[in-house]
Amino acid sequence: MRRIKLIVAYDGTDYCGWQIQPNGITVEEVLNRALSRLTGEEIRVIGASRTDAGVHARGNIAALDTASTIPAERFAYAVNPLLPEDIVVVKSEEVPQDWHPRYQNSVKTYEYRILNREMPDPLKRKYTWHVSFPLDIDKMREAAEHLKGQHDFRSFCSVHTAVKSTVRTIYTLDIVKSGDEIIIRISGNGFLYNMVRIIAGTLAEVGRGFRTPEDVRDLLTAKEREQAGATAPPQGLTLIRIEYR
């Protein structure tokens, strides 16, 4: 058996997230089906990040075990014709049999896009969160500085999160403006359930003047989910890449 690593990009609009579940079609399910058809085996991929319904990816990572003789680097070319247009395997390569996409020292990078203008853009509705009120990007950047580094992000994760520790490290958190879009770009050693979307929702509240930048610092101390901002909608979020160290 060989273990093959895949870099997977997808438009999450029509999927109930990455992970297989009984109530709807998922990216993992579609990928398994295509790979099983390709190899003639029952393939069950292991995903690095279980993105939520409506969330997109340019560089999620998956691994599969196979006895197929298809060269590792050709898996991407062979499986893509069997996938729908909104899922693409960008690259494939062989990795050691004990390599696991989730249990590695890695850096994950996400982008959250806010369309900040009075009227929505129908061509961007699937990939941005439309906020019609003006946002003060300088205040948002000031607030973002408090989130950099290692902190307990209990206030910034769903109450349903089941993890041993809510401590995470954010390496970079940049907020840039591109035309009428505000892009929140964040890299860290891992993210809690809904963490990036809650950060985006909280920073937007700072931008609207509902909170001060210093309030965000105090949220880290509070360690209470109800104290932070609303969870921003999923369509603005994209997993950009996962880098392994």
C-alpha positions as CSV (number, residue, x, y, z in Angstrom):
1,M,0.0,0.0,0.0
2,R,1.1,3.6,-0.7
3,R,-0.1,6.8,0.9
4,I,-0.8,9.6,-1.5
5,K,-1.1,13.3,-0.4
6,L,-3.6,15.5,-2.3
7,I,-3.9,19.3,-2.4
8,V,-7.6,19.9,-2.9
9,A,-9.4,23.1,-3.9
10,Y,-13.2,23.5,-3.9
11,D,-16.1,25.9,-4.0
12,G,-18.0,25.0,-0.9
13,T,-21.2,26.7,-1.9
14,D,-23.2,23.5,-2.7
15,Y,-21.7,21.3,0.0
16,C,-22.5,20.6,3.6
17,G,-18.8,21.0,4.5
18,W,-15.9,18.7,4.1
19,Q,-16.7,15.8,6.5
20,I,-19.2,13.0,5.5
21,Q,-22.5,13.4,7.2
22,P,-26.0,12.0,6.8
23,N,-27.9,15.2,6.0
24,G,-26.3,16.2,2.7
25,I,-23.5,15.9,0.2
26,T,-19.9,16.8,1.3
27,V,-16.6,17.3,-0.4
28,E,-15.1,14.3,1.3
29,E,-17.9,12.1,0.0
30,V,-17.5,13.2,-3.6
31,L,-13.8,12.8,-3.4
32,N,-14.0,9.3,-2.0
33,R,-16.5,8.3,-4.7
34,A,-14.2,9.6,-7.5
35,L,-11.0,8.0,-6.1
36,S,-12.8,4.7,-5.6
37,R,-14.0,4.7,-9.2
38,L,-10.5,5.5,-10.4
39,T,-8.6,2.9,-8.4
40,G,-11.3,0.1,-8.1
41,E,-10.8,0.2,-4.3
42,E,-12.9,1.5,-1.5
43,I,-11.1,4.8,-0.8
44,R,-11.6,6.8,2.4
45,V,-9.5,9.9,2.4
46,I,-8.2,11.6,5.6
47,G,-8.7,15.4,5.5
48,A,-6.5,17.9,7.2
49,S,-9.2,20.5,7.8
50,R,-12.9,19.8,8.2
51,T,-14.3,23.0,6.7
52,D,-17.9,24.0,7.4
53,A,-20.8,24.1,5.0
54,G,-20.4,26.9,2.5
55,V,-16.7,27.4,3.3
56,H,-14.2,27.3,0.4
57,A,-10.6,26.1,0.0
58,R,-7.7,26.6,-2.3
59,G,-5.3,24.3,-0.5
60,N,-7.0,21.8,1.8
61,I,-4.9,18.6,2.3
62,A,-6.1,15.0,2.1
63,A,-4.4,11.6,2.2
64,L,-5.4,8.2,0.9
65,D,-4.0,4.7,1.0
66,T,-4.0,2.7,-2.2
67,A,-2.5,-0.3,-3.9
68,S,-3.0,1.3,-7.3
69,T,0.0,1.5,-9.6
70,I,-0.9,5.0,-10.9
71,P,2.2,7.2,-10.4
72,A,1.6,9.5,-7.4
73,E,2.0,12.7,-9.4
74,R,-0.5,11.5,-11.9
75,F,-3.4,11.0,-9.4
76,A,-4.4,14.6,-9.8
77,Y,-4.7,14.4,-13.5
78,A,-6.5,11.0,-13.4
79,V,-9.1,11.9,-10.8
80,N,-10.0,15.4,-11.9
81,P,-12.1,14.3,-14.9
82,L,-14.2,12.2,-12.5
83,L,-14.9,15.2,-10.2
84,P,-17.5,18.0,-10.5
85,E,-16.2,21.3,-11.7
86,D,-16.3,22.8,-8.2
87,I,-13.7,20.3,-6.8
88,V,-10.2,20.1,-8.2
89,V,-7.1,18.1,-7.0
90,V,-4.4,20.6,-7.6
91,K,-1.4,18.4,-6.8
92,S,-0.7,14.8,-5.8
93,E,2.5,13.2,-4.4
94,E,3.6,10.1,-2.4
95,V,4.3,10.5,1.3
96,P,5.5,8.0,4.0
97,Q,2.9,5.5,5.1
98,D,2.8,6.9,8.6
99,W,2.3,10.5,7.4
100,H,-1.0,12.0,8.7
101,P,-2.4,15.3,7.4
102,R,-3.8,16.3,10.8
103,Y,-1.0,15.2,13.2
104,Q,1.8,17.3,11.8
105,N,3.4,20.6,12.8
106,S,1.7,22.9,10.4
107,V,0.7,26.5,9.6
108,K,-2.8,27.1,8.3
109,T,-3.7,30.3,6.4
110,Y,-7.3,31.5,5.9
111,E,-8.8,34.6,4.3
112,Y,-12.1,36.1,5.1
113,R,-13.5,38.6,2.6
114,I,-16.0,41.3,3.4
115,L,-17.7,43.2,0.6
116,N,-17.9,46.7,2.2
117,R,-20.2,48.9,0.1
118,E,-23.7,50.1,0.2
119,M,-25.3,47.7,-2.3
120,P,-24.4,44.0,-2.7
121,D,-22.7,42.5,-5.8
122,P,-24.6,39.5,-7.1
123,L,-21.4,38.2,-8.6
124,K,-19.6,38.1,-5.2
125,R,-22.5,36.8,-3.1
126,K,-21.0,33.3,-2.8
127,Y,-17.5,34.4,-1.8
128,T,-17.9,37.5,0.4
129,W,-19.9,38.8,3.4
130,H,-21.8,41.9,2.4
131,V,-21.6,44.7,5.0
132,S,-23.4,47.8,3.9
133,F,-22.2,50.1,6.7
134,P,-18.8,51.7,6.5
135,L,-16.0,49.9,8.4
136,D,-13.0,51.7,9.9
137,I,-10.2,49.5,8.7
138,D,-7.6,51.2,10.9
139,K,-9.6,50.4,14.0
140,M,-9.9,46.8,12.8
141,R,-6.1,46.6,12.4
142,E,-5.6,48.0,15.8
143,A,-7.9,45.4,17.3
144,A,-6.2,42.6,15.3
145,E,-2.9,43.3,17.0
146,H,-4.3,42.1,20.3
147,L,-5.0,38.7,18.8
148,K,-1.5,37.9,17.5
149,G,0.6,35.5,19.5
150,Q,-0.3,32.7,21.8
151,H,-3.6,33.1,23.6
152,D,-6.5,31.2,25.0
153,F,-9.2,31.7,22.3
154,R,-12.1,30.3,24.3
155,S,-14.1,33.5,23.6
156,F,-13.6,32.9,19.9
157,C,-14.8,29.4,19.4
158,S,-18.2,27.7,19.2
159,V,-19.6,26.5,22.5
160,H,-19.9,23.1,21.0
161,T,-16.1,22.8,20.5
162,A,-14.7,19.7,22.1
163,V,-10.9,20.0,22.5
164,K,-8.5,19.5,25.2
165,S,-7.1,23.0,25.0
166,T,-8.4,26.3,23.5
167,V,-4.9,27.8,23.4
168,R,-3.7,28.6,19.9
169,T,-1.0,30.7,18.3
170,I,-1.7,33.3,15.6
171,Y,1.5,34.1,13.6
172,T,0.1,36.8,11.3
173,L,-3.2,38.7,11.1
174,D,-3.3,41.2,8.3
175,I,-6.2,43.3,7.1
176,V,-6.0,44.8,3.7
177,K,-8.3,46.7,1.4
178,S,-8.7,45.8,-2.2
179,G,-11.3,47.9,-4.0
180,D,-14.5,47.5,-2.1
181,E,-13.3,44.3,-0.3
182,I,-11.7,44.1,3.1
183,I,-9.6,40.9,3.4
184,I,-8.7,39.5,6.8
185,R,-5.7,37.1,6.3
186,I,-4.8,35.0,9.2
187,S,-2.1,32.3,9.8
188,G,-1.7,30.1,12.8
189,N,-0.8,26.7,14.2
190,G,-4.4,25.7,14.3
191,F,-7.9,27.1,14.6
192,L,-10.9,26.2,16.8
193,Y,-14.4,25.5,15.5
194,N,-15.7,28.8,13.9
195,M,-12.7,30.7,15.3
196,V,-11.8,32.6,12.1
197,R,-15.5,33.5,11.5
198,I,-16.0,34.7,15.1
199,I,-12.8,36.8,14.8
200,A,-14.1,38.3,11.5
201,G,-17.5,39.0,13.1
202,T,-15.8,40.7,16.1
203,L,-13.5,42.8,14.0
204,A,-16.4,43.9,11.9
205,E,-18.1,45.1,15.1
206,V,-15.0,47.1,15.9
207,G,-15.0,48.5,12.4
208,R,-18.6,49.7,12.8
209,G,-17.8,51.3,16.2
210,F,-19.8,48.9,18.3
211,R,-16.6,47.9,20.1
212,T,-13.2,49.4,20.7
213,P,-9.9,47.7,19.8
214,E,-9.2,47.4,23.5
215,D,-12.4,45.4,23.9
216,V,-10.9,42.6,21.8
217,R,-8.0,42.4,24.2
218,D,-10.4,42.0,27.1
219,L,-12.3,39.2,25.3
220,L,-9.2,37.0,25.5
221,T,-9.3,37.5,29.3
222,A,-13.0,36.9,29.5
223,K,-12.9,33.4,27.9
224,E,-16.6,33.5,27.3
225,R,-18.1,32.9,23.9
226,E,-21.1,35.1,24.5
227,Q,-18.9,38.1,25.0
228,A,-17.4,38.1,21.5
229,G,-19.1,39.1,18.3
230,A,-21.4,37.2,16.0
231,T,-20.1,34.4,13.8
232,A,-19.6,35.8,10.3
233,P,-21.4,33.9,7.5
234,P,-19.4,31.0,5.9
235,Q,-19.2,32.1,2.3
236,G,-16.6,34.8,3.0
237,L,-14.1,32.2,4.3
238,T,-11.5,30.4,2.3
239,L,-8.8,28.0,3.5
240,I,-5.8,29.3,1.4
241,R,-3.1,26.8,2.3
242,I,-1.6,24.4,4.9
243,E,2.2,24.4,5.2
244,Y,3.9,21.5,7.0
245,R,7.1,22.2,8.9
